[in-house]
Amino acid sequence: MAAASSLLAIGFVLAFSVFTASADVVETSFHVNTLTANRLCQNQVITVVNGTLPGPTLRVQEGDTVVVHVFNRSPNNVTIHWHGIFQRRTQWADGPEFVTQCPIRPGGNYTYRFNLTGQVGTLWWHAHSQWLRATVYGALIIRPRRGQNYPFARPFGEDTIMLGEWWNADPNVVESSALATGAAPNISDAYTINGWPGDILTNTSCRPNNTYRMNVVRGRTYLLRIINAALNNQFFFKIANHNLTVVGVDAAYTNPFQTDVVVVGPGQTTDVLLTANQSPGLYYMAANPYASAIAVPFNPNITTAILAYQNARQTTPTLPTLPAFNDTPTAFTFSSNLTALVTSPFWSPVPQTVDENMFITIGLGLSACGTNQTCGGIFNQRLAASMNNHSFVLPPRISLLEAYFRNISGVYTTDFPDQPPLVFDYTNVNNSFNQSLLMTEKLTSLKRIKFNSTVQIVLQNTALIGIENHPMHLHGFNFYVLAQGFGNYDPTNDPRKFNLVNPQERNTLGVPVGGWAVIRFRANNPGVWFIHCHLEVHLPWGLGTAFLVENGGTPESTLPPPPADFPRC
């Protein structure tokens, strides 16, 4: 069996990384270009950074300043989002196209500069322009600064596991073709671990022989940094015959808990400790989709990598038993078990008083097809998605942040509602195709928030079109997950379930299928911050909005001007 082998044997991996142990500034270049890659026994032209899939890993220390020079030599517009980085005083570097910046045009370049104070753990970077993040992504690993330690025993070694998706097509064309018809896009052809599908595939005659391989020594403990970089799929992840100890999510430490399965949604990261305590052999690391939506097509394949013990004589790896694709109880149990490690130096207690209360419905819907047109959505309309029935539309010629900074009118409004326009039985599947509830409004409406306000949001899933788990990502902040549940949120009884002592802290949360979640955060970062579903199919349909956080009263709490090389539309 040929293998795309992990370079980890002993110690920490530095391959494909930029890491200067003694430096306060970490500087590198991203060259965005096309590459002909062979997967699933055929060639496909893809867009990548520095000629690799995944792209380069940035390895830095807490407190470092990162400088990344991006040179776009691809035929596509591109931006880079540093997923989970707060971007305090560097708001212009956040990256989402037409939210904080205009795209870097083909042939153009732009330098991202930001600081990593107050964050330790596993994050990642990815394109935030069209569907380019299908292949334009990489890990961003922040280690404790010198003299500080992990809140667990230092592992013998570590490795990064990036879960992804693969299309035998140009992902941008997949997206644009679907948007042209108003129908759902084609599903991916495979899932990947560190860019490779693995050697177990069904529904295909292809038998690829490239499988990622991680080498371990029996008796040693390793830190696995699991990142879901997939566009449209959540995953169950297991290693045959091994338990894992979760110690962090989204670059926030958790109370350790042991599990044999990790559930990770698009955009999320999970740090786990793996002890190589089994007989020397070969063991599959495997992931399969958590497909929570009913009657929505998905690829049933799994993706695999190999955990290889030193001196293993086994030739056929052992395969784990994975959860069923619709195993919502396992997904919910995993998420519910997460609590914060309050002894972490970066932990801040939960704000006990709330200044802004919001109740936001999230889900699918329809938008008008247009006169004399034929569309591929149900009822001859276009598939859409919304928050409080507002289907978010990005401006085409200026970013929201620049429009706010320069006080340019007519680009957006600040009337995003705190409540849905209509109260109904949100999670009742009998309402799924109620045409009086399905049509959405296409708007560029933002929510204005005073600096340092405490914001609490009930995220209420709906059953419109169908029910599914929506991974919601907030830029610029972490939030506390106070509670989660199924059905409609009960404002009388459900607050009794709030964890105000040690709730998990995240930047991306899967709102339970047919259910709700309550999050809380302090708006102490001025700027325009995107909140959206990280299922990429839902973003151009409109499942997002943005928070406009006003300036505070000091230079440190005031939005600075854009950098001199800021891209122009």
Helices and strands as residue ranges (DSSP letters): E 4-5, E 17-18, E 25-39, E 42-49, E 57-61, E 65-72, E 80-83, G 91-93, E 109-115, E 121-127, G 132-134, E 137-143, E 157-166, H 171-181, E 190-193, E 212-216, E 221-228, E 234-239, E 244-249, E 252-259, E 262-264, E 269-275, E 282-290, E 303-309, H 328-336, E 356-367, G 378-380, E 382-387, E 390-392, H 400-405, G 429-431, H 435-438, E 441-443, E 447-449, E 453-461, E 470-474, E 479-486, G 494-497, E 505-506, E 508-511, E 515-523, E 527-533, G 536-538, E 544-549, G 555-557
